[in-house]
């Protein structure tokens, strides 16, 4: 099947066509070592006709509008409802995640957990991450947990985004 804005969608990606495009919304962040904060976010999933989805994410502080975080990477279906995800952060963090996709009416749910977190010499210590995405029609919600700076895996972010 073709996408009018680009090359034909690869058959491995076709079942995940519902992710394609941009999603915008707001979220809340917290962690024991920082002050809680609100943010605006935009996530974009794209494709180039290969068996993976491209992914970009940007956030801005809800009050000041200043940039907070960004990440970019690729989501790759590997069969049997399994996914592999690689993400790069400008703060010197690289995540390799694996997990499952479960189909649900109107979309589905991704459960992803880090296989490895690699850090540059100056990156803040992050040792583990976990992400849960739920897509229901034109709504995408997610939760993000991390183990960082000597603390165990725990909640860090949650947001609700709407398809643009």
JOLINVEN-V722890 format. One record per run of one state. SS is the DSSP state (H for helix, E for strand, - for the rest). FROM is the first residue (numbers start at 0). TO is the last residue. If there is no record, write none. Layout:
# JOLINVEN-V722890
SS,FROM,TO / SS,FROM,TO
This chain:
# JOLINVEN-V722890
-,0,9 / H,10,13 / -,14,15 / H,16,18 / -,19,19 / E,20,30 / -,31,32 / E,33,45 / -,46,51 / E,52,60 / -,61,65 / E,66,78 / -,79,80 / E,81,88 / -,89,91 / E,92,103 / -,104,105 / E,106,118 / -,119,124 / E,125,135 / -,136,137 / E,138,147 / -,148,152 / E,153,162 / -,163,163
